Every structure is written in structure tokens, then in C-alpha cells.
């Protein structure tokens, strides 16, 4: 019963619900980062924080390789949220490396 209630809450209040309903490819870049952020802070939603990240760095590529200190300049981003974002970029980097290795082996 609790699980159903939390899934309903997610579907109405966060891009994670949109991902569940429509798939990850339906999310904008800002919404994808908002999913990683999870929750906002008082007065600032996860979407607002994600929008500020894109205003600061312009793109995913602009974010890649940035230090924790670069991200901490954005209001609402603390270490745990930054770590999630940095881990996602590391996963993406490793995927690209594996694809390139596979292409070289062909």
C-alpha cells in the first residue's frame, strides 16, 4: 500500500514519474538531471536546481569533468547530489570507452 502511494507521488511531482510513464527518452536534459538530484530544497525544486546547472554549464559536455567545487557554486546542490551527477557522468564515460573499444576490435 505504501509503495503505491509513493509511486503516485512520484508520478505527479517529479520527472521520475514522467520517466516511469513515458520512458527515459521522453525527458529533457534538465529533467534527467532533476531525476539524479532527487529532491529540491526549501524554495527551490529539483527542476529549478537542474535548470541552474544548465545555465551555469550550458550542456552535459560542459558539466563533464567539472570539480565538486564548480557544482557547489549552485544554490541547492550539496555533496550527495553532486556525487550522483558525477557518478552518472563516469558511467557515461565508461560506456563510451567500451563502445570505442568494441569498434576497434571489429
C-alpha positions in Angstrom: 0.0 0.0 0.0 2.8 2.4 0.9 4.6 1.6 -2.4 1.5 2.5 -4.4 1.2 5.9 -2.6 4.9 6.7 -3.2 4.6 5.8 -6.9 1.6 8.1 -7.3 3.5 10.9 -5.5 6.5 10.5 -7.9 4.3 10.4 -10.9 2.8 13.8 -10.1 5.6 15.7 -8.6 8.8 14.8 -10.2 10.2 14.0 -13.7 10.9 10.4 -12.4 7.2 9.9 -12.7 7.3 11.0 -16.3 10.1 8.6 -16.9 8.0 5.8 -15.4 5.0 6.7 -17.6 6.7 7.6 -20.9 10.3 6.3 -20.8 13.7 7.9 -20.2 13.9 9.3 -23.8 10.8 11.5 -23.1 12.7 13.6 -20.5 14.5 16.8 -21.4 18.2 17.2 -20.3 17.0 19.3 -17.4 14.5 16.7 -16.3 17.2 13.9 -16.5 19.5 15.9 -14.2 16.5 16.6 -11.9 16.0 12.8 -11.5 19.6 12.5 -10.4 19.2 15.4 -8.0 16.1 13.7 -6.5 14.5 16.4 -4.3 14.9 20.1 -4.1 15.5 22.3 -1.2 13.1 24.8 0.5 12.1 27.3 -2.1 13.8 25.5 -5.0 12.7 22.4 -6.8 14.9 19.7 -8.3 13.9 21.1 -11.7 14.9 24.6 -10.7 18.3 23.4 -9.5 18.8 21.4 -12.7 17.9 24.5 -14.7 20.5 26.4 -12.8 23.1 23.7 -13.6 22.4 24.1 -17.3 22.5 27.9 -17.0 26.0 27.5 -15.5 27.5 24.8 -17.7 25.3 25.1 -20.9 25.3 21.3 -21.7 26.2 17.9 -20.5 29.6 18.2 -22.1 30.1 21.5 -20.2 29.4 19.6 -16.9 31.6 16.7 -17.7 34.9 16.7 -15.7 33.9 19.6 -13.5 35.0 19.5 -9.9 32.8 19.3 -6.9 33.7 22.9 -6.1 32.3 24.0 -9.5 29.0 22.4 -8.7 28.8 23.7 -5.1 28.5 27.2 -6.5 24.9 26.4 -7.5 22.4 27.0 -4.7 20.7 23.8 -3.6 23.5 21.5 -4.6 25.2 19.7 -1.8 27.8 16.9 -1.9 25.4 13.9 -2.1 23.5 15.4 -5.1 26.8 16.4 -6.8 28.2 12.8 -6.2 25.2 11.4 -8.0 25.7 13.6 -11.0 29.4 12.9 -11.2 28.8 9.2 -10.9 26.3 9.4 -13.8 29.0 11.1 -15.9 31.5 8.5 -15.1 29.1 5.7 -16.1 28.5 7.6 -19.4 32.3 7.9 -20.0 32.8 4.2 -19.4 30.0 3.3 -21.8 31.6 5.4 -24.5 35.0 3.9 -23.8 33.6 0.3 -24.0 31.8 1.1 -27.3 35.0 2.6 -28.8 37.0 -0.5 -27.7 34.4 -2.8 -29.3 34.6 -0.8 -32.5 38.3 -1.1 -32.6 38.1 -4.8 -32.1 35.9 -5.2 -35.2 
